[in-house]
Amino acid sequence: MTSTSDGSSVSAPLTGTNNLAVARAADHASLTMATLEYGTSPLDEVLESLMADCWLHSHGNPDSDLGRAIKAEIRRCFYPDTGTWKKMVFDRATAVEKTMLAGLAAQQ
């Protein structure tokens, strides 16, 4: 496991996420948050889309045809618009939530 708070995660610290509302609503509880990540595209495609997006923000025009194509590719890499992928994400998230709830119920 990694954490954005101790610097062990490669993710940037996130703000405005649902965990803040949960923490406020359950301020009496000790909470542990988890983030699920799902595979999308092959690593080389993801890296190429990230590099293109970086170039776009440094040197390109996001409103150009090329800019729109780069944005479409990075979205495709991080959010495949296919029913199969969306169902896989939903099914996995549901399974993890059921496992977590069963674990919590077993501790009572």
C-alpha positions in Angstrom: 0.0 0.0 0.0 1.1 3.6 -0.6 -0.1 6.9 0.7 -0.1 10.4 -0.6 0.3 11.8 2.9 3.7 10.1 3.5 5.0 10.5 0.0 5.0 6.8 -0.9 2.4 7.1 -3.6 3.1 8.2 -7.1 -0.3 9.9 -7.2 -0.6 13.6 -6.4 -2.5 14.5 -3.2 -6.2 14.8 -4.0 -8.6 17.3 -2.7 -12.4 17.5 -2.9 -12.9 13.8 -2.9 -15.7 11.8 -1.2 -13.5 10.7 1.6 -13.6 14.2 3.0 -17.3 14.1 3.4 -17.2 10.6 4.9 -14.5 11.8 7.4 -16.7 14.7 8.4 -19.8 12.6 8.8 -18.0 9.9 10.8 -15.6 12.1 12.8 -16.0 9.7 15.8 -14.6 6.8 13.8 -11.2 5.7 12.7 -11.2 5.5 8.9 -9.0 3.9 6.4 -9.5 4.9 2.8 -8.6 2.9 -0.3 -8.5 3.7 -4.0 -9.1 1.1 -6.6 -7.2 1.5 -9.9 -8.3 -0.3 -13.0 -6.2 -1.2 -16.1 -7.2 0.6 -19.2 -4.6 0.6 -22.0 -1.1 -0.8 -22.6 1.5 1.2 -20.7 3.2 2.5 -23.8 -0.1 4.0 -25.1 -0.7 5.6 -21.7 2.8 7.1 -21.5 2.5 8.4 -25.1 -0.8 10.0 -24.4 0.6 11.7 -21.2 3.6 13.0 -23.1 1.4 14.4 -25.8 -0.8 16.0 -23.3 2.3 17.5 -21.5 3.5 18.8 -24.9 0.0 20.2 -25.6 -0.1 22.2 -22.4 3.5 23.5 -22.9 3.5 24.2 -26.7 0.2 23.4 -28.3 -3.2 24.8 -28.7 -5.9 22.7 -26.9 -8.6 24.3 -29.2 -6.9 23.1 -32.3 -7.7 19.8 -34.2 -4.5 18.3 -32.9 -5.3 19.5 -29.3 -8.7 17.9 -29.4 -7.2 14.7 -30.8 -4.6 14.6 -28.0 -7.4 15.2 -25.4 -9.5 12.4 -26.9 -6.6 10.0 -26.8 -5.7 10.7 -23.2 -9.4 10.2 -22.3 -9.5 6.9 -24.2 -6.4 5.8 -22.4 -7.8 6.5 -18.9 -11.5 5.9 -19.6 -12.3 3.4 -22.3 -15.8 4.0 -23.5 -16.8 0.4 -23.8 -19.5 -1.5 -22.0 -17.2 -4.4 -21.3 -14.6 -2.2 -19.4 -17.3 -0.3 -17.5 -19.0 -3.6 -16.5 -15.6 -5.0 -15.3 -15.0 -1.9 -13.2 -18.5 -2.0 -11.7 -18.2 -5.7 -11.0 -14.8 -5.4 -9.3 -15.8 -2.4 -7.3 -19.0 -4.2 -6.1 -16.9 -7.3 -5.1 -14.4 -5.2 -3.2 -17.2 -3.3 -1.4 -18.8 -6.6 -0.4 -15.5 -7.9 0.9 -14.9 -4.8 3.0 -18.4 -4.9 4.4 -18.0 -8.6 5.3 -14.8 -7.8 7.0 -16.3 -5.0 9.0 -19.3 -7.2 10.0 -16.9 -9.9 11.2 -15.2 -7.4 13.6 -18.4 -6.6 15.5 
